Amino acid sequence: MLAFFIFACASKNERINEDPDFVLAHHYLEEFSDFETWEQDSRWEGVQPSQSAHGPAVQIWINALAMTALRNGLEYPDGAAIFKEGYVDEEGTQRKALTIMVKKEGFAPETGDWFWAVYSSTDDVEMAGAPEYCISCHAASSDYVLFWQE
C-alpha cells in the first residue's frame, strides 16, 4: 500500500513539473495572486447564485485588460484574465474550486487562444490548458466568455 501511495504522489508531481500547461497554471496563480483586488462587473458583484459546474454560488474577478474589452465590446486582448471562484454553498463561505481563463496569443487559436486552469479548494491544479470540460460549455458564448446572460 505504501508503494502505491509513493507512486501516485510521484506521478502527480511529475505531471505538475513536466506538463507545460500545469507549469503555466502554477505561474498564473502566482502572477495573479492579487485577483481578489480586481474589479467585478456591476451585474455580478459579490457572491452570485449559479447553476453551473462551478457550484451553487460563484464570484468573478476581471483584470483591467478584460474589463476594458468587456465594457467597450472589444475583443479580449492578450493578457486578459477572468477568475471565477465556485463555492459548495450558496453563501460563498466554502470554496469548491477556482477556475481561470487567460487570453494567451497563439495558445489555442481553435478555442479563442484562451488558457484555462481549474484549481482545487487547496489550489492544486486539477485541469489546465484547453480542457474539453471547459470548452464544451464556453463554446456557445461570445469568445468563450460565459458568465451571464445578456
Secondary structure, 3 states (H helix, E strand, C coil): CHHHHHHHHHHHHHHHHHCHHHHHHHHHHHHCCCHHHCECCHHHCCCEEEEECCEEEEEEEECHHHHHHHHHCCCCCCCCEEEEEEECCCCCCCEEEEEEEEECCCCCHHHCCEEEEEEECCCCEEEEECCHHHHHHHCCCECCECCCCC
